[in-house]
Amino acid sequence: MQIGNYQVKLLDAGRFRLDGGAMFGVVPRTLWERQKPGDERNRIQMCTNLLLIEGEKRKILVDTGIGDSFDDKLNDIYGSIIPATAWLPPCSRPGLSRSRSPM
């Protein structure tokens, strides 16, 4: 997607699962289950994504993901599926270096 002078790309950062009832609130399960069927623990698959913003000689990686510090118990609870590329620190990807915002 192009926004002004910037190209914005969506990068897959993995999958995880959360309780479907908690995600859809008062919507009856029979309605949301058609679009997002739950697993045996009533969890629905969710996605985490990164935004790579490129333009004006800058590359900005926006990461609001779940991280990679879950132990085995939390990985089981959340059904975390992290792709192999997500384990690479951003600074090891071509053309990127690590920088933290002041926020």
C-alpha positions in Angstrom: 0.0 0.0 0.0 1.3 3.5 -0.9 0.7 6.3 1.6 2.2 9.5 0.4 5.9 9.0 -0.1 5.9 5.7 1.9 5.3 2.1 0.9 3.7 0.1 3.6 4.1 -3.7 3.7 2.4 -6.2 6.0 4.7 -9.0 7.3 3.5 -12.2 8.9 4.7 -12.4 12.6 2.9 -15.6 13.5 -0.4 -17.0 14.8 -1.9 -17.5 18.3 -5.2 -18.5 19.7 -7.6 -16.8 22.1 -11.0 -17.8 23.6 -13.7 -17.2 21.0 -16.3 -16.2 23.5 -14.0 -13.5 25.0 -13.2 -12.2 21.5 -16.8 -11.9 20.3 -18.4 -11.0 23.6 -22.2 -10.9 23.4 -22.3 -12.3 19.8 -23.7 -15.9 20.0 -21.3 -18.6 19.3 -23.5 -20.1 16.6 -23.0 -16.8 14.6 -19.2 -16.3 15.0 -18.4 -20.0 14.7 -19.3 -20.0 11.0 -16.5 -17.6 10.2 -14.0 -18.4 12.9 -14.5 -22.0 14.1 -12.9 -22.7 17.5 -10.7 -25.6 18.4 -11.4 -28.2 21.0 -10.6 -25.6 23.7 -12.9 -23.0 22.1 -10.0 -20.9 20.9 -10.0 -19.1 17.6 -6.9 -18.4 15.5 -5.6 -14.8 15.5 -2.8 -13.2 13.6 0.1 -10.9 14.6 1.6 -8.7 11.9 4.4 -6.3 11.5 4.3 -3.2 9.4 7.4 -2.3 7.3 7.2 1.3 6.2 9.7 2.4 3.6 10.3 5.8 2.0 12.5 8.9 2.1 15.6 6.8 2.7 14.1 5.3 5.9 12.8 1.9 6.9 10.6 1.7 9.9 9.4 -1.6 11.4 6.3 -1.4 13.6 6.1 -4.5 15.8 3.1 -4.8 18.2 3.3 -8.6 18.3 3.3 -11.1 21.3 7.1 -11.6 21.3 9.0 -14.8 21.7 9.4 -15.1 25.4 6.5 -17.5 26.2 7.4 -20.7 28.1 6.0 -24.1 27.1 2.9 -23.6 29.3 2.0 -20.2 27.8 2.7 -21.5 24.3 0.2 -24.3 25.0 -2.4 -21.9 26.4 -2.1 -19.4 23.5 -1.4 -22.0 20.8 1.5 -19.8 19.6 2.8 -20.5 16.1 5.7 -18.2 15.3 7.2 -18.5 11.7 10.9 -19.1 11.4 11.5 -15.6 10.0 9.9 -14.0 13.0 12.8 -15.3 15.2 15.3 -13.1 13.3 15.9 -9.9 15.1 14.9 -6.9 12.9 18.5 -5.7 12.7 19.6 -9.0 11.0 17.1 -8.5 8.2 18.6 -6.8 5.1 18.6 -3.0 5.2 17.3 -2.7 8.8 18.9 -1.7 12.0 17.5 -1.6 15.6 16.3 1.7 16.9 13.8 2.3 19.7 11.2 5.1 19.7 11.1 7.3 22.8 7.6 6.1 23.6 
